[in-house]
Amino acid sequence: MEKPLSARALPVYGYILALICIVFTVIFYMTKLYSNLWMGYLGNTVMFLGVLIAIIHYNRSHKEKSSAMALFTMGLRTTVLATVLYAVFLVIFHLVVGGNPENSLVQTDDPVKENFWIYFLGNVLFVNLFVGVIAAGMGAMVFKSNQKTEKSREA
């Protein structure tokens, strides 16, 4: 039995979100905007909007008959995949460009590099996962086609 296209394309949403965050990180690093506070906010906004768009697309590919739980699960999977890929990239990126001052490619007094692990645990892991779960929950409730509960159908 072959899976429908939407089920096979499920990881693509997470890969795209992670790639967008990675591209923004590299661009901000190259333009020396990496330590600006709003850079993290932009990544969180990308995660939130990306999960909502993924849920919309998933719901449309199932002819808008998906359950709220299926939509939430899809959003949660997308969030976890994108966050894990982005986190792995950031750890490698940090180790290459600034993790060890003796082996660093760039020698600067950047507060983000000095406090990388706080930024990493706080913003990249906790906030991205939190924002993704909120987006998955909102998307599941808003884009579910039939908003009636089981009790209201029986009455």
C-alpha positions as CSV (number, residue, x, y, z in Angstrom):
1,M,0.0,0.0,0.0
2,E,1.5,3.3,-1.1
3,K,1.4,6.3,1.2
4,P,-0.3,9.4,-0.1
5,L,1.9,12.3,-1.4
6,S,1.3,14.4,1.7
7,A,2.5,11.6,4.0
8,R,5.6,11.1,1.9
9,A,6.3,14.8,1.8
10,L,5.9,15.3,5.5
11,P,9.6,15.8,6.4
12,V,10.0,18.3,3.6
13,Y,8.3,21.0,5.6
14,G,10.8,20.6,8.5
15,Y,13.7,20.6,6.1
16,I,12.6,23.8,4.5
17,L,12.1,25.5,7.8
18,A,15.5,24.4,9.0
19,L,17.1,25.6,5.7
20,I,15.4,29.0,6.0
21,C,16.7,29.4,9.5
22,I,20.2,28.3,8.5
23,V,20.3,30.7,5.5
24,F,19.3,33.6,7.8
25,T,21.9,32.6,10.4
26,V,24.7,32.6,7.7
27,I,23.5,35.9,6.2
28,F,23.3,37.6,9.6
29,Y,26.8,36.2,10.5
30,M,28.3,37.5,7.2
31,T,26.8,40.9,7.7
32,K,27.8,41.1,11.4
33,L,24.1,41.3,12.5
34,Y,24.4,37.9,14.3
35,S,24.5,39.4,17.8
36,N,21.3,41.5,17.3
37,L,18.5,40.5,19.4
38,W,15.9,40.6,16.7
39,M,17.7,37.9,14.7
40,G,16.4,35.3,17.2
41,Y,12.9,36.8,16.9
42,L,13.0,36.5,13.2
43,G,13.9,32.8,13.5
44,N,11.0,32.3,15.9
45,T,8.7,34.0,13.5
46,V,9.9,31.8,10.6
47,M,9.2,28.8,12.8
48,F,5.7,29.9,13.7
49,L,4.6,30.9,10.2
50,G,6.3,27.8,8.7
51,V,4.4,25.4,10.9
52,L,1.1,27.2,10.1
53,I,1.8,27.0,6.4
54,A,2.7,23.3,6.7
55,I,-0.6,22.6,8.5
56,I,-2.6,24.5,5.9
57,H,-0.9,22.6,3.1
58,Y,-1.3,19.3,4.8
59,N,-5.0,20.0,5.5
60,R,-5.6,21.0,1.8
61,S,-3.8,17.9,0.5
62,H,-6.3,15.8,2.6
63,K,-9.2,17.7,1.1
64,E,-9.8,19.5,4.4
65,K,-11.0,16.4,6.2
66,S,-8.1,15.9,8.6
67,S,-8.8,15.7,12.3
68,A,-7.5,18.3,14.7
69,M,-5.2,15.6,16.2
70,A,-3.7,14.8,12.8
71,L,-3.1,18.4,12.1
72,F,-1.5,19.0,15.5
73,T,0.7,15.9,15.1
74,M,1.9,17.1,11.7
75,G,2.7,20.5,13.1
76,L,4.6,18.9,16.0
77,R,6.6,16.7,13.8
78,T,7.5,19.6,11.6
79,T,8.6,21.6,14.6
80,V,10.7,18.9,16.1
81,L,12.4,18.1,12.8
82,A,13.2,21.7,12.0
83,T,14.4,22.5,15.5
84,V,16.7,19.4,15.6
85,L,18.3,20.1,12.2
86,Y,18.8,23.8,13.0
87,A,20.3,22.9,16.4
88,V,22.7,20.5,14.9
89,F,23.8,23.1,12.4
90,L,24.2,25.8,15.1
91,V,26.4,23.6,17.2
92,I,28.6,22.7,14.2
93,F,28.6,26.4,13.1
94,H,29.6,27.6,16.6
95,L,32.4,25.1,16.8
96,V,33.8,26.1,13.4
97,V,33.5,29.9,13.6
98,G,33.9,30.7,17.3
99,G,33.7,27.8,19.8
100,N,37.4,27.6,20.6
101,P,39.3,30.9,20.5
102,E,42.5,29.3,19.4
103,N,40.9,27.5,16.4
104,S,38.3,30.1,15.6
105,L,38.1,31.5,12.1
106,V,37.1,34.9,13.4
107,Q,38.5,36.6,16.5
108,T,35.9,39.0,17.9
109,D,34.4,39.9,21.3
110,D,30.9,38.9,20.4
111,P,28.5,38.5,23.3
112,V,26.5,35.8,21.4
113,K,29.6,33.7,21.0
114,E,30.5,34.1,24.6
115,N,27.0,33.1,25.8
116,F,26.3,30.7,23.0
117,W,25.0,27.9,25.2
118,I,22.5,30.1,27.0
119,Y,21.3,31.4,23.6
120,F,21.3,27.9,22.2
121,L,19.3,26.3,25.0
122,G,17.0,29.3,25.6
123,N,16.2,30.6,22.1
124,V,17.0,27.8,19.7
125,L,15.7,24.9,21.6
126,F,13.1,26.1,24.2
127,V,11.5,29.1,22.3
128,N,11.5,27.4,18.9
129,L,9.9,24.3,20.3
130,F,7.4,26.4,22.3
131,V,6.5,28.6,19.3
132,G,6.2,25.5,17.1
133,V,3.8,23.7,19.6
134,I,1.7,26.9,19.9
135,A,1.5,27.2,16.1
136,A,0.6,23.5,15.8
137,G,-2.1,23.8,18.3
138,M,-3.5,27.0,16.8
139,G,-3.3,25.6,13.3
140,A,-5.0,22.4,14.3
141,M,-7.9,24.2,15.9
142,V,-8.3,27.0,13.3
143,F,-7.9,25.0,10.1
144,K,-10.0,22.0,11.1
145,S,-12.9,22.1,8.7
146,N,-15.6,20.8,11.0
147,Q,-15.5,22.7,14.3
148,K,-18.3,20.7,16.0
149,T,-17.5,18.4,18.8
150,E,-18.8,14.9,19.2
151,K,-21.2,15.9,21.9
152,S,-22.8,18.6,19.7
153,R,-23.3,16.1,16.9
154,E,-25.3,13.8,19.1
155,A,-27.6,16.5,20.4
